[in-house]
């Protein structure tokens, strides 16, 4: 496990402390979860960007046009 000294603006730290208390977690756990969420979001964005770069939109259009033209099932309608 690594240690890292972190300087946080007082207003943000105060709010983080409040949220951590509301979530019943330590400040350390709160910061680790926040970092993990941000890393996950960035990795997800990179994954979809990479997938998008390999997309074959012509093949997708062929597949989509081959789909039956039917009404959506009950509950699947656009609102």
C-alpha angles and dihedrals in degrees: 000000000000129000125219127182108225127197111207127180109256094240092053092045091051091051092046090051090052093049092046090053091049089051092046093235133122120258089248092054091046093053092045091051091048091051091046091051092051093047090049092051092050093047090049091051090050091048094053092044089054092047090048091053089057095045119126102210093181091057090047091053090051090050093046093049090051091058115104116260099233136141116264119261118259108285094023097082122121111251 
